[in-house]
């Protein structure tokens, strides 16, 4: 149960991170 919860949480964090990077691509230096 906790394993699935951690996996889903990790996926959510990954999606948020990707969307944040895409949305903030104009402000990044890379």
PQR file of N, CA, C, O and H, with PARSE charges and radii, in Angstrom:
ATOM      1  N   UNK A   1       0.839  -1.197   0.000 -0.4000 1.5000
ATOM      2  CA  UNK A   1       0.000   0.000   0.000 -0.0000 2.0000
ATOM      3  C   UNK A   1       0.875   1.248   0.000  0.5500 1.7000
ATOM      4  O   UNK A   1       0.717   2.124  -0.850 -0.5500 1.4000
ATOM      5  N   UNK A   2       1.792   1.324   0.950 -0.4000 1.5000
ATOM      6  CA  UNK A   2       2.671   2.501   1.019 -0.0000 2.0000
ATOM      7  C   UNK A   2       3.566   2.574  -0.213  0.5500 1.7000
ATOM      8  O   UNK A   2       3.936   3.662  -0.655 -0.5500 1.4000
ATOM      9  H   UNK A   2       1.921   0.612   1.640  0.4000 1.0000
ATOM     10  N   UNK A   3       3.914   1.405  -0.771 -0.4000 1.5000
ATOM     11  CA  UNK A   3       4.781   1.394  -1.954 -0.0000 2.0000
ATOM     12  C   UNK A   3       4.080   2.068  -3.133  0.5500 1.7000
ATOM     13  O   UNK A   3       4.669   2.897  -3.826 -0.5500 1.4000
ATOM     14  H   UNK A   3       3.614   0.521  -0.412  0.4000 1.0000
ATOM     15  N   UNK A   4       2.819   1.704  -3.351 -0.4000 1.5000
ATOM     16  CA  UNK A   4       2.063   2.310  -4.447 -0.0000 2.0000
ATOM     17  C   UNK A   4       1.895   3.805  -4.203  0.5500 1.7000
ATOM     18  O   UNK A   4       1.949   4.603  -5.139 -0.5500 1.4000
ATOM     19  H   UNK A   4       2.340   1.031  -2.788  0.4000 1.0000
ATOM     20  N   UNK A   5       1.693   4.175  -2.952 -0.4000 1.5000
ATOM     21  CA  UNK A   5       1.510   5.588  -2.620 -0.0000 2.0000
ATOM     22  C   UNK A   5       2.778   6.368  -2.947  0.5500 1.7000
ATOM     23  O   UNK A   5       2.716   7.456  -3.520 -0.5500 1.4000
ATOM     24  H   UNK A   5       1.649   3.527  -2.193  0.4000 1.0000
ATOM     25  N   UNK A   6       3.923   5.808  -2.580 -0.4000 1.5000
ATOM     26  CA  UNK A   6       5.193   6.499  -2.847 -0.0000 2.0000
ATOM     27  C   UNK A   6       5.436   6.596  -4.349  0.5500 1.7000
ATOM     28  O   UNK A   6       5.922   7.612  -4.844 -0.5500 1.4000
ATOM     29  H   UNK A   6       3.973   4.924  -2.114  0.4000 1.0000
ATOM     30  N   UNK A   7       5.092   5.530  -5.066 -0.4000 1.5000
ATOM     31  CA  UNK A   7       5.295   5.549  -6.519 -0.0000 2.0000
ATOM     32  C   UNK A   7       4.432   6.612  -7.170  0.5500 1.7000
ATOM     33  O   UNK A   7       4.904   7.363  -8.024 -0.5500 1.4000
ATOM     34  H   UNK A   7       4.697   4.704  -4.663  0.4000 1.0000
ATOM     35  N   UNK A   8       3.165   6.681  -6.770 -0.4000 1.5000
ATOM     36  CA  UNK A   8       2.266   7.682  -7.353 -0.0000 2.0000
ATOM     37  C   UNK A   8       2.732   9.084  -6.994  0.5500 1.7000
ATOM     38  O   UNK A   8       2.659  10.002  -7.812 -0.5500 1.4000
ATOM     39  H   UNK A   8       2.782   6.071  -6.076  0.4000 1.0000
ATOM     40  N   UNK A   9       3.212   9.244  -5.761 -0.4000 1.5000
ATOM     41  CA  UNK A   9       3.687  10.553  -5.327 -0.0000 2.0000
ATOM     42  C   UNK A   9       4.904  10.963  -6.156  0.5500 1.7000
ATOM     43  O   UNK A   9       5.045  12.126  -6.534 -0.5500 1.4000
ATOM     44  H   UNK A   9       3.270   8.498  -5.097  0.4000 1.0000
ATOM     45  N   UNK A  10       5.779   9.996  -6.432 -0.4000 1.5000
ATOM     46  CA  UNK A  10       6.972  10.283  -7.222 -0.0000 2.0000
ATOM     47  C   UNK A  10       6.582  10.692  -8.640  0.5500 1.7000
ATOM     48  O   UNK A  10       7.166  11.614  -9.209 -0.5500 1.4000
ATOM     49  H   UNK A  10       5.664   9.051  -6.125  0.4000 1.0000
ATOM     50  N   UNK A  11       5.591  10.002  -9.206 -0.4000 1.5000
ATOM     51  CA  UNK A  11       5.144  10.335 -10.558 -0.0000 2.0000
ATOM     52  C   UNK A  11       4.554  11.738 -10.603  0.5500 1.7000
ATOM     53  O   UNK A  11       4.790  12.492 -11.547 -0.5500 1.4000
ATOM     54  H   UNK A  11       5.117   9.253  -8.744  0.4000 1.0000
ATOM     55  N   UNK A  12       3.787  12.079  -9.576 -0.4000 1.5000
ATOM     56  CA  UNK A  12       3.177  13.412  -9.527 -0.0000 2.0000
ATOM     57  C   UNK A  12       4.265  14.480  -9.442  0.5500 1.7000
ATOM     58  O   UNK A  12       4.204  15.497 -10.133 -0.5500 1.4000
ATOM     59  H   UNK A  12       3.595  11.466  -8.809  0.4000 1.0000
ATOM     60  N   UNK A  13       5.255  14.240  -8.593 -0.4000 1.5000
ATOM     61  CA  UNK A  13       6.343  15.203  -8.447 -0.0000 2.0000
ATOM     62  C   UNK A  13       7.102  15.345  -9.753  0.5500 1.7000
ATOM     63  O   UNK A  13       7.518  16.444 -10.120 -0.5500 1.4000
ATOM     64  H   UNK A  13       5.304  13.413  -8.032  0.4000 1.0000
ATOM     65  N   UNK A  14       7.286  14.220 -10.464 -0.4000 1.5000
ATOM     66  CA  UNK A  14       8.004  14.242 -11.732 -0.0000 2.0000
ATOM     67  C   UNK A  14       7.228  15.073 -12.762  0.5500 1.7000
ATOM     68  O   UNK A  14       7.809  15.891 -13.476 -0.5500 1.4000
ATOM     69  H   UNK A  14       6.948  13.327 -10.166  0.4000 1.0000
ATOM     70  N   UNK A  15       5.906  14.852 -12.828 -0.4000 1.5000
ATOM     71  CA  UNK A  15       5.086  15.599 -13.784 -0.0000 2.0000
ATOM     72  C   UNK A  15       5.108  17.087 -13.466  0.5500 1.7000
ATOM     73  O   UNK A  15       5.221  17.919 -14.366 -0.5500 1.4000
ATOM     74  H   UNK A  15       5.434  14.188 -12.248  0.4000 1.0000
ATOM     75  N   UNK A  16       5.001  17.421 -12.177 -0.4000 1.5000
ATOM     76  CA  UNK A  16       5.017  18.826 -11.776 -0.0000 2.0000
ATOM     77  C   UNK A  16       6.358  19.453 -12.115  0.5500 1.7000
ATOM     78  O   UNK A  16       6.419  20.595 -12.571 -0.5500 1.4000
ATOM     79  H   UNK A  16       4.909  16.745 -11.445  0.4000 1.0000
ATOM     80  N   UNK A  17       7.444  18.698 -11.890 -0.4000 1.5000
ATOM     81  CA  UNK A  17       8.782  19.213 -12.179 -0.0000 2.0000
ATOM     82  C   UNK A  17       8.936  19.470 -13.675  0.5500 1.7000
ATOM     83  O   UNK A  17       9.465  20.506 -14.078 -0.5500 1.4000
ATOM     84  H   UNK A  17       7.395  17.770 -11.519  0.4000 1.0000
ATOM     85  N   UNK A  18       8.480  18.537 -14.490 -0.4000 1.5000
ATOM     86  CA  UNK A  18       8.592  18.679 -15.947 -0.0000 2.0000
ATOM     87  C   UNK A  18       7.767  19.872 -16.422  0.5500 1.7000
ATOM     88  O   UNK A  18       8.244  20.690 -17.209 -0.5500 1.4000
ATOM     89  H   UNK A  18       8.050  17.696 -14.163  0.4000 1.0000
ATOM     90  N   UNK A  19       6.542  19.965 -15.945 -0.4000 1.5000
ATOM     91  CA  UNK A  19       5.682  21.079 -16.371 -0.0000 2.0000
ATOM     92  C   UNK A  19       6.262  22.405 -15.903  0.5500 1.7000
ATOM     93  O   UNK A  19       6.173  23.408 -16.611 -0.5500 1.4000
ATOM     94  H   UNK A  19       6.155  19.301 -15.306  0.4000 1.0000
ATOM     95  N   UNK A  20       6.859  22.413 -14.710 -0.4000 1.5000
ATOM     96  CA  UNK A  20       7.459  23.642 -14.183 -0.0000 2.0000
ATOM     97  C   UNK A  20       8.649  24.052 -15.047  0.5500 1.7000
ATOM     98  O   UNK A  20       8.831  25.231 -15.352 -0.5500 1.4000
ATOM     99  H   UNK A  20       6.931  21.598 -14.135  0.4000 1.0000
ATOM    100  N   UNK A  21       9.454  23.068 -15.435 -0.4000 1.5000
ATOM    101  CA  UNK A  21      10.624  23.358 -16.273 -0.0000 2.0000
ATOM    102  C   UNK A  21      10.169  23.879 -17.641  0.5500 1.7000
ATOM    103  O   UNK A  21      10.761  24.815 -18.180 -0.5500 1.4000
ATOM    104  H   UNK A  21       9.307  22.110 -15.188  0.4000 1.0000
ATOM    105  N   UNK A  22       9.136  23.282 -18.188 -0.4000 1.5000
ATOM    106  CA  UNK A  22       8.641  23.719 -19.500 -0.0000 2.0000
ATOM    107  C   UNK A  22       8.075  25.131 -19.415  0.5500 1.7000
ATOM    108  O   UNK A  22       8.292  25.944 -20.313 -0.5500 1.4000
ATOM    109  H   UNK A  22       8.655  22.522 -17.750  0.4000 1.0000
ATOM    110  N   UNK A  23       7.346  25.424 -18.332 -0.4000 1.5000
ATOM    111  CA  UNK A  23       6.738  26.735 -18.181 -0.0000 2.0000
ATOM    112  C   UNK A  23       7.760  27.809 -17.861  0.5500 1.7000
ATOM    113  O   UNK A  23       7.562  28.977 -18.195 -0.5500 1.4000
ATOM    114  H   UNK A  23       7.170  24.763 -17.602  0.4000 1.0000
ATOM    115  N   UNK A  24       8.862  27.417 -17.211 -0.4000 1.5000
ATOM    116  CA  UNK A  24       9.866  28.402 -16.815 -0.0000 2.0000
ATOM    117  C   UNK A  24      11.085  28.374 -17.733  0.5500 1.7000
ATOM    118  O   UNK A  24      12.154  28.859 -17.364 -0.5500 1.4000
ATOM    119  H   UNK A  24       9.023  26.468 -16.940  0.4000 1.0000
ATOM    120  N   UNK A  25      10.925  27.810 -18.923 -0.4000 1.5000
ATOM    121  CA  UNK A  25      12.077  27.685 -19.829 -0.0000 2.0000
ATOM    122  C   UNK A  25      12.591  29.060 -20.239  0.5500 1.7000
ATOM    123  O   UNK A  25      13.767  29.209 -20.569 -0.5500 1.4000
ATOM    124  H   UNK A  25      10.057  27.416 -19.223  0.4000 1.0000
ATOM    125  N   UNK A  26      11.721  30.062 -20.221 -0.4000 1.5000
ATOM    126  CA  UNK A  26      12.154  31.397 -20.646 -0.0000 2.0000
ATOM    127  C   UNK A  26      13.067  32.039 -19.607  0.5500 1.7000
ATOM    128  O   UNK A  26      13.934  32.839 -19.956 -0.5500 1.4000
ATOM    129  H   UNK A  26      10.765  29.941 -19.952  0.4000 1.0000
ATOM    130  N   UNK A  27      12.878  31.693 -18.319 -0.4000 1.5000
ATOM    131  CA  UNK A  27      13.663  32.340 -17.262 -0.0000 2.0000
ATOM    132  C   UNK A  27      14.959  31.597 -16.961  0.5500 1.7000
ATOM    133  O   UNK A  27      15.867  32.152 -16.341 -0.5500 1.4000
ATOM    134  H   UNK A  27      12.173  31.043 -18.034  0.4000 1.0000
ATOM    135  N   UNK A  28      15.049  30.324 -17.404 -0.4000 1.5000
ATOM    136  CA  UNK A  28      16.243  29.534 -17.096 -0.0000 2.0000
ATOM    137  C   UNK A  28      17.432  29.987 -17.942  0.5500 1.7000
ATOM    138  O   UNK A  28      17.255  30.583 -19.004 -0.5500 1.4000
ATOM    139  H   UNK A  28      14.312  29.873 -17.907  0.4000 1.0000
ATOM    140  N   UNK A  29      18.615  29.706 -17.475 -0.4000 1.5000
ATOM    141  CA  UNK A  29      19.819  30.116 -18.181 -0.0000 2.0000
ATOM    142  C   UNK A  29      20.279  29.051 -19.167  0.5500 1.7000
ATOM    143  O   UNK A  29      21.074  29.326 -20.065 -0.5500 1.4000
ATOM    144  H   UNK A  29      18.759  29.222 -16.612  0.4000 1.0000
ATOM    145  N   UNK A  30      19.769  27.828 -18.991 -0.4000 1.5000
ATOM    146  CA  UNK A  30      20.235  26.717 -19.826 -0.0000 2.0000
ATOM    147  C   UNK A  30      19.835  26.924 -21.279  0.5500 1.7000
ATOM    148  O   UNK A  30      20.142  26.089 -22.129 -0.5500 1.4000
ATOM    149  H   UNK A  30      19.123  27.605 -18.261  0.4000 1.0000
TER
END
